[in-house]
Amino acid sequence: MSDKSLFQKISWLFAMANFMIAFACLIWFLVAGDDATELIRYSVGAATFFFLTTGGVLFMMAKANLPSFKMP
């Protein structure tokens, strides 16, 4: 197993940012959802889903065990 590359570390940072944004959207949806119009509620729900799934994909990319192809 090799050390994580720079791109995997960056993917992990963006994954955590996406999870935080998804959590913020979910909190807004639960707290202010009744006061907002239907269009805004649907948009925030879609944004929550987008950020959650994007964060999941980036997290899997960051935690992948990639082989090292360096020649000795």
C-alpha positions as CSV (number, residue, x, y, z in Angstrom):
1,M,0.0,0.0,0.0
2,S,1.4,3.4,-1.0
3,D,0.9,6.8,0.5
4,K,-2.1,8.8,-0.7
5,S,-1.3,11.1,-3.6
6,L,-1.9,14.8,-3.6
7,F,-5.1,14.4,-5.7
8,Q,-6.5,11.9,-3.2
9,K,-5.8,14.3,-0.3
10,I,-7.5,17.1,-2.3
11,S,-10.5,14.8,-3.0
12,W,-10.8,14.1,0.7
13,L,-10.9,17.8,1.5
14,F,-13.6,18.5,-1.1
15,A,-15.6,15.4,0.1
16,M,-15.6,16.8,3.6
17,A,-16.7,20.2,2.3
18,N,-19.5,18.6,0.3
19,F,-20.7,16.7,3.4
20,M,-20.7,20.0,5.4
21,I,-22.7,21.8,2.7
22,A,-25.2,18.9,2.5
23,F,-25.6,19.0,6.2
24,A,-26.2,22.7,6.1
25,C,-28.8,22.3,3.4
26,L,-30.5,19.6,5.3
27,I,-30.6,21.7,8.5
28,W,-32.1,24.6,6.5
29,F,-34.6,22.2,4.9
30,L,-35.8,20.9,8.3
31,V,-35.8,24.3,10.0
32,A,-37.2,26.7,7.4
33,G,-38.8,24.2,5.0
34,D,-42.4,25.1,6.0
35,D,-42.0,28.8,5.5
36,A,-40.4,28.5,2.1
37,T,-42.2,28.1,-1.2
38,E,-42.4,24.7,-2.9
39,L,-39.8,25.7,-5.5
40,I,-37.2,26.6,-2.9
41,R,-37.9,23.5,-0.8
42,Y,-37.4,21.3,-3.9
43,S,-34.2,23.1,-4.9
44,V,-32.7,22.8,-1.4
45,G,-33.7,19.1,-1.4
46,A,-32.0,18.6,-4.8
47,A,-28.9,20.5,-3.5
48,T,-28.8,18.3,-0.4
49,F,-28.9,15.1,-2.6
50,F,-26.3,16.5,-5.0
51,F,-23.8,17.5,-2.3
52,L,-24.3,14.2,-0.4
53,T,-23.7,12.0,-3.4
54,T,-20.8,14.1,-4.7
55,G,-19.2,13.9,-1.3
56,G,-19.6,10.1,-1.3
57,V,-18.0,9.7,-4.7
58,L,-15.1,12.0,-3.7
59,F,-14.7,10.2,-0.4
60,M,-14.4,6.8,-2.2
61,M,-11.8,8.3,-4.6
62,A,-9.8,9.6,-1.7
63,K,-9.9,6.3,0.3
64,A,-9.1,4.0,-2.7
65,N,-6.0,1.8,-2.3
66,L,-4.2,2.6,-5.5
67,P,-1.1,0.6,-6.5
68,S,2.3,2.3,-7.0
69,F,3.7,1.9,-10.5
70,K,7.1,3.4,-9.6
71,M,10.0,1.4,-10.9
72,P,12.6,0.5,-8.2
